[in-house]
Amino acid sequence: MRYMITIHEHADDFAARNNPETAPAYWAAWQSFFANEVNAADPDNTGAALQDPSTATTIRGTQIHDGPFADSKEQLGGLFIVDVDNLDEALKLAAKCPACVKGGVEVRPVLPMQSEGEG
């Protein structure tokens, strides 16, 4: 079953990505997580890290706003989709995510879409 795991990080985590003093440790933790956990669970996974929330543009109805819309301390920092046996496996994987230390990680089943011709 496919699950989307979304990474929610604080502003200081986004800053750590580009700070010359903290970036090596930040990215090393993520590279290890993907190599040793995500790719081991699902070599065909898909995912992406997102740029800083200040680069976001949000559309609500007919209005377009610069920046993220969420009124929270954490912002979406990235996501990946894995195909694992069940929710327990997805949760075990997500619990090892570096964002669990200070931020949050959400695990949600991917809704299967009907193919053309299916009723």
C-alpha positions in Angstrom: 0.0 0.0 0.0 1.2 3.5 -0.8 1.6 6.1 2.0 2.6 9.8 1.8 4.9 10.9 4.6 5.0 14.7 5.0 7.7 16.5 6.9 6.8 19.5 8.9 9.7 21.6 10.2 10.2 24.8 12.2 11.8 27.9 10.8 15.1 27.2 12.4 15.3 23.8 10.6 14.8 25.6 7.3 17.6 28.0 8.3 19.8 25.1 9.2 19.7 23.8 5.6 21.7 26.8 4.3 23.8 27.8 7.3 27.4 26.8 6.5 27.9 25.7 10.2 24.8 23.5 10.5 24.0 22.5 6.9 26.5 19.5 6.8 24.9 17.9 9.9 21.4 18.7 8.8 21.8 17.1 5.3 23.9 14.2 6.6 21.0 13.1 8.9 18.6 13.3 5.9 20.9 11.4 3.5 21.4 8.7 6.1 17.6 8.4 6.7 16.9 8.1 3.0 19.7 5.7 2.2 19.2 3.5 5.2 15.5 3.6 5.9 13.4 5.0 3.0 15.3 3.3 0.2 15.6 0.1 2.1 11.8 0.0 2.6 11.0 1.0 -0.9 13.7 1.5 -3.5 11.2 3.0 -5.9 10.0 5.7 -3.5 9.4 9.2 -4.7 10.0 12.4 -2.7 11.3 15.9 -2.6 12.6 18.5 -0.2 10.8 21.8 -0.5 12.3 25.3 -0.6 11.8 27.7 2.3 8.2 28.6 3.0 8.8 32.2 2.1 9.0 31.0 -1.6 5.4 29.6 -1.4 2.4 31.1 -3.1 -1.0 30.2 -1.8 -4.4 30.4 -3.6 -7.6 30.6 -1.6 -10.7 30.9 -3.8 -9.8 33.7 -6.3 -7.1 35.4 -4.1 -3.4 34.7 -4.5 -1.1 35.4 -1.5 2.7 35.4 -1.4 4.1 33.1 1.3 2.7 30.1 3.1 -0.9 30.3 4.3 -0.6 28.0 7.3 -0.8 29.7 10.6 1.4 27.3 12.5 4.9 27.0 13.9 5.8 24.3 11.5 5.7 24.4 7.7 5.8 21.7 5.1 9.4 20.9 4.4 9.2 17.9 2.1 7.4 14.7 1.4 7.9 11.2 0.1 5.7 8.4 -1.0 6.5 4.8 -0.1 5.0 1.5 -1.0 5.1 -0.7 2.1 3.0 -3.6 3.4 0.8 -1.7 5.9 0.4 1.3 8.1 2.5 -0.1 10.8 5.5 -0.3 8.4 4.9 3.2 7.3 4.8 4.5 10.9 8.0 2.6 11.8 9.7 4.3 8.9 8.3 7.7 9.7 9.3 7.5 13.3 13.0 7.3 12.2 12.7 10.6 10.3 15.0 13.4 11.4 12.1 15.8 11.5 10.6 13.9 14.4 13.1 15.4 16.8 11.8 19.0 16.6 9.1 19.0 14.0 6.4 16.6 13.0 5.8 13.9 10.4 2.4 12.9 9.1 1.6 9.5 7.5 -1.4 9.3 5.3 -2.6 6.5 2.9 -2.5 7.5 -0.8 -6.0 7.4 -2.3 -5.9 5.0 -5.3 -7.2 6.7 -8.4 -9.4 4.8 -10.8 -7.9 4.2 -14.2 -9.8 5.2 -17.4 -12.4 2.7 -18.2 -13.0 1.6 -14.6 -16.4 2.2 -13.2 
